[in-house]
Amino acid sequence: MTTQTSINTGSANLDVLSEGLIELLRRNDPEVASILADEADRQASTIELIASENHVSPAVMHAMGSWMTNKYAEGYPGKRYYSGCINYDRAEQLAIDRATELFDCKYANVQTHSGANANLAVYFALLDPGDTIMSVVLSDGGHLTHGSPVSISGKWLKPIHYPLIYDESRDDYGYIDYDAVEKLAIEHEPKILLCGYSAYSRVINFARFREIADMVGATLVADIAHIAGLCAAGAHPSPFPYSHIVTTTTHKTLRGPRGGLILTNDEELAKAINKAVFPGTQGGPLMHIITAKAVAFAEALKPEFKTYAAQIVANAKALADTLMNCGHHLLSNGTDNHLMLMDLRKFDTELTGKQAAIWLDDAGIIVNKNTVANDERSPFQTSGIRLGSPAVTTRGFKENEMRQVGAFIDRVLRSKGDEAVISAVHAEVREICAQFPLPH
Ligand SMILES: *Cc1c(COP(=O)(O)O)cnc(C)c1O
């Protein structure tokens, strides 16, 4: 079926450039125009609680869609393989300078295409096939690139996974088990000790990790993909000076274009990392994305970003408290950062994360299913959902709206998917969304 050419951006308040783009496409590629318009409308009219997502500013968005996509700039500023890179050198140097200022460190590689690529480059810089790394397993909140068997990191390296505290009678249930990290590190002597996760709601004790890394001569790599924006703004402790290397994405709490970033204070490590990124694991850099990273880093350096990051944390806490007051269970009984993991097993033994996410989606609330500590269900079913506040905080939600969101989630889950309840909640979701437009 071909899509119709009438473009309706509905509740999306488009900035002038976006309106121009839709208009341009409407004339020469109506099918794509309608996809873009529908997506703008979808984002504007739904509550985005996926913890790894955000809504970028028009400045970041349009920097990505610029002339800077046209050039091959293999190499680094001042050392390119192609002519004509003068403006690309300026853009990349600016991104590097802003990244190091933002994270208060000496060296930055801004070329990695994604967080996964950043980790791959670090492994390639430091390890040989078969070397040991230590991390949290995917099902406990780790990341694929931290040694999952389906990832190159698990196939070519030897991952040892350290546990969380699984004993529910303990106050620190669901936290990293630092004593176990130390014991396992001494036993296995990893080359790289990884901290930083995809579904961990508590503060990471970087100092303790460094102590452990030093005991066994490991390189401490903090993968702050999720919390980078919080770290940059002081809403979570900085991974520096404790980490030897920091990897991150730029598109989660940092609210930049989709991409990766590697940081360090060590000159030798910085050189090895640059070589491992290019020519080690990547070809030509995505200069339009690097340009947009520069724009995003400048935004994150502004005082408003500190306010934003603090509000992300306050909003997550308001949502967590509301859910727990309604009788829901969160792993570790709450959150210190932007996300939380709802453990559905104690709410309803039959309810899977997959089913919960579908019901919520029908109500206009976007979440992802997620395994929770010691989950007996597969990653396709799961016993939990992950909720995060970065995207809704960008559009201006405060504690009050988060309490309403918590009540919506409670109503949907308690209704067991009742259609009348879902459609009533959906109407209220649309109403709130209309009051809080996307950045424009
Ligand atoms: C999201 C994430 C990544 C990977 O980022 P991509 O840009 O999707 O490749 C790496 N590590 C952690 C901890 C993450 O959460």
The ligand as an SDF file (V2000), in Angstrom:
LIG
                    3D

 15 15  0  0  0  0  0  0  0  0999 V2000
   23.5910    1.9710   25.0870 C   0  0  0  0  0  0  0  0  0  0  0  0
   24.8190    1.3720   25.6280 C   0  0  0  0  0  0  0  0  0  0  0  0
   25.9340    1.0720   24.8220 C   0  0  0  0  0  0  0  0  0  0  0  0
   25.8880    1.0370   23.3130 C   0  0  0  0  0  0  0  0  0  0  0  0
   25.5300    2.1130   22.6460 O   0  0  0  0  0  0  0  0  0  0  0  0
   25.0960    2.0220   21.0990 P   0  0  0  0  0  0  0  0  0  0  0  0
   25.2370    3.4380   20.6890 O   0  0  0  0  0  0  0  0  0  0  0  0
   23.7300    1.4740   21.0720 O   0  0  0  0  0  0  0  0  0  0  0  0
   26.0720    1.1540   20.4070 O   0  0  0  0  0  0  0  0  0  0  0  0
   27.0940    0.6310   25.4110 C   0  0  0  0  0  0  0  0  0  0  0  0
   27.1660    0.4720   26.7470 N   0  0  0  0  0  0  0  0  0  0  0  0
   26.1150    0.7040   27.5510 C   0  0  0  0  0  0  0  0  0  0  0  0
   26.2770    0.5050   29.0210 C   0  0  0  0  0  0  0  0  0  0  0  0
   24.9120    1.1490   27.0240 C   0  0  0  0  0  0  0  0  0  0  0  0
   23.8660    1.3350   27.8140 O   0  0  0  0  0  0  0  0  0  0  0  0
  1  2  1  0
  2  3  1  0
  2 14  2  0
  3  4  1  0
  3 10  2  0
  4  5  1  0
  5  6  1  0
  6  7  2  0
  6  8  1  0
  6  9  1  0
 10 11  1  0
 11 12  2  0
 12 13  1  0
 12 14  1  0
 14 15  1  0
M  END
$$$$
